Amino acid sequence: MIKLRINGRDVELDDPTLLLDYLASLGVDQRAVAVELNERILERSELSGTTLAEGDVVEIVRMVGGGLG
């Protein structure tokens, strides 16, 4: 069991987990989010190679479309 903090909440995962697998488990489209890992914003190219591990601090921000209509 690993413990980390995601969007301000304590989270426990069974094992280190690929970020994309975690996003998929939430039903989140990787193309519609920005991810900050341990105070560093990840580039899109980094998402597939990133594993969530013990003690990580993660912020996941969903992009919302829209604008002046």
N, CA, C and O of each residue as an XYZ file, in Angstrom:
276
protein
N       0.853     -1.172      0.000
C       0.000      0.000      0.000
C       0.901      1.238      0.000
O       1.847      1.334      0.782
N       0.587      2.192     -0.901
C       1.321      3.458     -0.904
C       0.350      4.594     -0.592
O      -0.837      4.521     -0.910
N       0.873      5.632      0.031
C       0.071      6.796      0.388
C       0.594      8.000     -0.375
O       1.800      8.230     -0.465
N      -0.351      8.768     -0.926
C      -0.001      9.996     -1.614
C      -1.129     10.994     -1.438
O      -2.168     10.669     -0.864
N      -0.929     12.192     -1.925
C      -1.934     13.242     -1.795
C      -2.338     13.683     -3.196
O      -1.494     14.090     -3.994
N      -3.640     13.598     -3.491
C      -4.150     13.969     -4.800
C      -5.267     14.999     -4.622
O      -6.272     14.752     -3.956
N      -5.055     16.160     -5.241
C      -6.018     17.259     -5.147
C      -6.407     17.550     -3.692
O      -7.576     17.765     -3.373
N      -5.396     17.549     -2.827
C      -5.606     17.909     -1.430
C      -6.158     16.809     -0.544
O      -6.392     17.032      0.643
N      -6.371     15.618     -1.105
C      -6.911     14.506     -0.317
C      -5.883     13.396     -0.192
O      -5.134     13.120     -1.130
N      -5.851     12.768      0.964
C      -4.982     11.608      1.148
C      -5.590     10.425      0.394
O      -6.783     10.145      0.509
N      -4.750      9.740     -0.375
C      -5.192      8.613     -1.191
C      -4.248      7.448     -0.939
O      -3.042      7.640     -0.786
N      -4.798      6.241     -0.898
C      -3.988      5.025     -0.795
C      -4.208      4.194     -2.047
O      -5.343      3.982     -2.474
N      -3.118      3.728     -2.627
C      -3.165      2.834     -3.780
C      -2.477      1.532     -3.398
O      -1.601      1.521     -2.533
N      -2.864      0.449     -4.032
C      -2.275     -0.846     -3.702
C      -0.773     -0.880     -3.963
O      -0.010     -1.426     -3.165
N      -0.359     -0.303     -5.066
C       1.035     -0.346     -5.505
C       1.343      0.942     -6.246
O       0.426      1.701     -6.560
N       2.634      1.213     -6.538
C       2.931      2.300     -7.465
C       2.099      2.088     -8.741
O       1.993      0.970     -9.246
N       1.517      3.174     -9.246
C       0.529      3.082    -10.320
C       0.862      4.059    -11.434
O       1.207      5.213    -11.177
N       0.759      3.596    -12.664
C       0.959      4.508    -13.785
C      -0.085      5.616    -13.727
O      -1.265      5.358    -13.488
N       0.354      6.835    -13.944
C      -0.554      7.978    -13.912
C      -1.718      7.789    -14.872
O      -2.863      8.064    -14.513
N      -1.444      7.322    -16.091
C      -2.525      7.139    -17.060
C      -3.527      6.089    -16.599
O      -4.720      6.221    -16.869
N      -3.067      5.050    -15.912
C      -3.980      4.046    -15.363
C      -4.852      4.661    -14.276
O      -6.045      4.370    -14.193
N      -4.259      5.510    -13.446
C      -5.029      6.167    -12.384
C      -6.090      7.082    -13.004
O      -7.248      7.061    -12.589
N      -5.694      7.880    -13.992
C      -6.659      8.761    -14.654
C      -7.792      7.948    -15.274
O      -8.958      8.323    -15.158
N      -7.457      6.838    -15.931
C      -8.474      5.981    -16.548
C      -9.431      5.427    -15.490
O     -10.631      5.315    -15.738
N      -8.904      5.083    -14.313
C      -9.760      4.541    -13.253
C     -10.763      5.578    -12.758
O     -11.813      5.229    -12.218
N     -10.432      6.853    -12.948
C     -11.344      7.941    -12.580
C     -12.287      8.305    -13.720
O     -13.211      9.096    -13.536
N     -12.055      7.729    -14.893
C     -12.855      8.080    -16.061
C     -12.456      9.416    -16.652
O     -13.270     10.086    -17.287
N     -11.193      9.810    -16.445
C     -10.695     11.104    -16.902
C      -9.915     10.929    -18.200
O      -9.045     10.064    -18.298
N     -10.230     11.748    -19.188
C      -9.524     11.737    -20.468
C      -8.200     12.477    -20.300
O      -8.190     13.652    -19.932
N      -7.097     11.808    -20.563
C      -5.776     12.413    -20.374
C      -5.590     13.678    -21.207
O      -4.781     14.535    -20.853
N      -6.327     13.802    -22.305
C      -6.195     14.977    -23.166
C      -6.883     16.200    -22.580
O      -6.688     17.314    -23.066
N      -7.679     16.003    -21.549
C      -8.468     17.094    -20.991
C      -8.009     17.501    -19.592
O      -8.763     18.124    -18.844
N      -6.770     17.147    -19.240
C      -6.271     17.502    -17.909
C      -4.861     18.078    -17.987
O      -4.113     17.852    -18.938
N      -4.537     18.827    -16.948
C      -3.156     19.225    -16.684
C      -2.797     18.572    -15.358
O      -3.626     18.504    -14.451
N      -1.563     18.092    -15.243
C      -1.149     17.384    -14.034
C       0.119     18.025    -13.478
O       1.097     18.249    -14.191
N       0.065     18.313    -12.179
C       1.240     18.789    -11.459
C       1.662     17.672    -10.509
O       0.852     17.161     -9.735
N       2.931     17.302    -10.578
C       3.463     16.239     -9.724
C       4.608     16.818     -8.914
O       5.617     17.256     -9.467
N       4.445     16.816     -7.605
C       5.480     17.323     -6.694
C       5.957     18.718     -7.108
O       7.151     18.986     -7.238
N       4.957     19.599     -7.311
C       5.171     21.017     -7.605
C       5.791     21.284     -8.980
O       6.379     22.343     -9.199
N       5.660     20.322     -9.913
C       6.160     20.524    -11.274
C       5.078     20.097    -12.257
O       4.583     18.971    -12.204
N       4.718     21.013    -13.158
C       3.708     20.695    -14.160
C       4.320     19.751    -15.186
O       5.379     20.025    -15.751
N       3.637     18.640    -15.417
C       4.129     17.646    -16.361
C       3.781     18.037    -17.793
O       2.686     18.529    -18.066
N       4.714     17.816    -18.690
C       4.454     17.971    -20.119
C       3.585     16.787    -20.554
O       3.652     15.713    -19.958
N       2.774     16.988    -21.593
C       1.940     15.886    -22.088
C       2.759     14.649    -22.416
O       2.322     13.522    -22.186
N       3.941     14.868    -22.952
C       4.798     13.738    -23.339
C       5.274     12.925    -22.136
O       5.717     11.788    -22.297
N       5.187     13.493    -20.937
C       5.633     12.800    -19.730
C       4.544     11.942    -19.090
O       4.846     11.073    -18.271
N       3.303     12.170    -19.448
C       2.199     11.492    -18.766
C       2.294      9.976    -18.854
O       2.072      9.282    -17.862
N       2.622      9.458    -20.032
C       2.623      8.005    -20.200
C       3.748      7.312    -19.439
O       3.636      6.125    -19.133
N       4.810      8.012    -19.132
C       5.931      7.396    -18.435
C       5.991      7.701    -16.952
O       6.983      7.391    -16.293
N       4.937      8.307    -16.418
C       4.936      8.730    -15.017
C       4.225      7.707    -14.139
O       3.106      7.288    -14.433
N       4.884      7.316    -13.070
C       4.314      6.394    -12.088
C       4.105      7.121    -10.782
O       5.012      7.792    -10.288
N       2.915      6.996    -10.216
C       2.613      7.572     -8.912
C       3.226      6.675     -7.838
O       3.066      5.455     -7.866
N       3.934      7.302     -6.889
C       4.667      6.538     -5.880
C       4.417      7.124     -4.493
O       3.818      8.189     -4.347
N       4.882      6.416     -3.502
C       4.754      6.805     -2.087
C       5.170      8.256     -1.889
O       6.250      8.671     -2.309
N       4.285      9.027     -1.234
C       4.600     10.395     -0.857
C       4.403     11.441     -1.936
O       4.597     12.628     -1.677
N       4.020     11.032     -3.142
C       3.808     12.015     -4.203
C       2.670     12.959     -3.841
O       1.724     12.589     -3.145
N       2.788     14.189     -4.332
C       1.721     15.181     -4.207
C       1.304     15.540     -5.626
O       2.107     16.023     -6.425
N       0.032     15.294     -5.922
C      -0.466     15.423     -7.289
C      -1.651     16.382     -7.314
O      -2.514     16.347     -6.437
N      -1.678     17.233     -8.327
C      -2.841     18.068     -8.605
C      -3.285     17.754    -10.026
O      -2.488     17.816    -10.962
N      -4.554     17.419    -10.179
C      -5.115     17.114    -11.498
C      -6.192     18.169    -11.769
O      -7.157     18.301    -11.016
N      -6.005     18.912    -12.856
C      -6.937     19.983    -13.201
C      -7.592     19.636    -14.519
O      -6.911     19.434    -15.525
N      -8.907     19.569    -14.517
C      -9.650     19.283    -15.754
C      -9.839     20.568    -16.535
O     -10.176     21.611    -15.974
N      -9.617     20.479    -17.839
C      -9.834     21.614    -18.725
C     -11.330     21.720    -19.007
O     -12.019     20.716    -19.192
N     -11.811     22.951    -19.035
C     -13.229     23.188    -19.318
C     -13.302     24.096    -20.527
O     -12.702     25.172    -20.549
N     -14.040     23.656    -21.533
C     -14.199     24.466    -22.737
C     -15.263     25.529    -22.536
O     -16.033     25.500    -21.576
N     -15.280     26.433    -23.439
C     -16.288     27.468    -23.377
C     -15.695     28.824    -23.646
O     -14.539     28.940    -24.054
N     -16.454     29.808    -23.428
C     -15.979     31.164    -23.658
C     -17.166     32.083    -23.874
O     -18.309     31.749    -23.564
N     -16.868     33.213    -24.399
C     -17.933     34.186    -24.659
C     -18.730     33.742    -25.865
O     -18.161     33.371    -26.892
N     -20.007     33.776    -25.748
C     -20.835     33.256    -26.814
C     -21.642     34.295    -27.413
O     -22.408     34.026    -28.339
